[in-house]
Amino acid sequence: MKYAVIILFLFIISCEQKDHVPFQQIGKEYETLRKVLADKEKYQVQILYTQIDKDDKNRIQLTNYAFGLDDQKYFYPASTVKLPVAILALEWLNEQRIDGLNAESIMLTDSIRPSQSAVKYDSTAQNFLPSIAHYIKKILLVSDNDAYNRLYELLGQDYINTKLLSKGLNYTIINHRLSIAMSPEENRHFNPIQFHDVAGNVLLNLPARSTETVYQNLENPHLGKAYHSNGELIEESMDFTYKNRFSLSDFHGVIQRIIFPELFNEEQRFYISEADREFIIAYMSMLPRKSKYPKYELPEYYDSYSKFFKFGTSQEPIPANFKIFNKTGQAYGHLLDGSYFVDSKNDVAFFVSAIIYVNENQTLNDNQYEYEAIGFPFFKDLGNYLYDLELKRKK
C-alpha cells in the first residue's frame, strides 16, 4: 500500500490568509531579500508570515500572509522533521500509561540488523544514560541527528505518519533516519528498545518492529541536474521519492499547534500534557550556552547557531528580550526556519516560516551551496524586515 498525499491544506480556525501583501514594497536596505523574491523560481522560495492580534474579547486572531506557497511542490525538509517526531515521542509516552515510565526513564536501544546500531550510554547526560527527554533536548538545542534517529526508531513510520495525518498535516511523510546511508527497505525496520527505571527494573520492552507500508512521494520528485555518490559524479537528477516530506504549511502549523493549541480543533492538537508542552517550548527557545546537560560551549555553539531569522550567522549574543521558538533545517542546498518570534520589550510577536533553495550549479552532495552568500543573508533580511514591519504595525 502506498501513502498518498491528496488532501488539500486548510489553515486553522480563527485565521485569515492573504497573498503577497507584506512583500510588495520592500526597501533597498533588504538587498538579499529583494533579490530572492525577484527570482522566486530560481530560489524556490516559500514564506508564511502570521500576524497576531486580539479582538475586543481578548481572543487571539491570526492573519496569514503567503509568498510562493505551494504545498504540492516538493522540497527536502532536512532537520525540520525532527520537531514533530520529538513532540510525538511525548504523545506516544503518554499513551503507554505504565507506572514509572516517563520522559526521564532510561532508554536503551539495541540492534539486530547490520544497518542498525545500539545505544546504551550517553556522555552528554547528567547520569550518562539516554532518555526521551534528553534526546528531545539535543534535537531542539542543536538539531542532533542521532537523537532524532533514536526517536524515529522508537515510534516507527506507521505511528508517525498516521498520527500526523490525523492531525491535519496532510503534506507530510517521514520515512527515514538522517545522516545514515540506509536503503528505504532498511528504514522500514526499527530497533528493539527497553526502558528501565533508575534501579534497573524493566518498565517496557519493545521488540524489533517493521512496517510493510511504503511511505513515498507519489510524484517521484527529482532535484538538481547531477549529484555525487560514493565519490562518483552521477550526471542525472537525484531521486527523492523515498525521502522525507514536510510542507511549509504543515511545518508552520506544527509550531502554531505548540504555541497556541487552543486555536485548533481538539483532533488536530498534540495529545501531550501542559508540562510536556512547556518542556518543548522551553528548549525550542533555549540558547545552546544556557543548557547544562547537554552542554554546548562557545564559540562553536553561538546564540544564532540554529536561529536564522534576523540574526543570521552573527556570533554576537542575542539580546535577552528576544525569544525565538523555532526549528531549522539545512541540507542539499535547502535552508529552512520556522519560528515564533517574540520581542518582550517592544511587544512584538509573530510567526514566520520560510524555505529557500541555493544550489547555483544544480549539483547535490558537492558542498557547493550558496548558504553563506544568499541563504543566511536572506533569513537575516526577512527576519529584520518582518520585525521592522511589526514595530510599526498598529495592533
Secondary structure, 3 states (H helix, E strand, C coil): CECCCCCCCCCCCCEEEEECHHHCCCCCCCHHHHHHHHCHHHHCCEEEEEEEEECCCCCEEEEEEEECCCCCCCCCCHHHHHHHHHHHHHHHHHHHCCCCCCCCCEEEECCCCCCCCCECCCCCCCCCCCCHHHHHHHHHHHCCHHHHHHHHHHHHHHHHHHHHHHCCCCCEECCCCCCCCCCCCHHHEECCEEEECCCCCEEEEECCEECCCECCCCCCCEECCEEEECCEEECCCEECCCCCEECHHHHHHHHHHHHCHHHCCHHHCCCCCHHHHHHHHHHHHCCHHHCCCCCCCCCCCCCCCCCCCCCCCCCCCCCCCEEEEEEEEEECCEEEEEEEEEECCCCEEEEEEEEEECCCCCEECCCCCCHHHHHHHHHHHHHHHHHHHHHHCCC
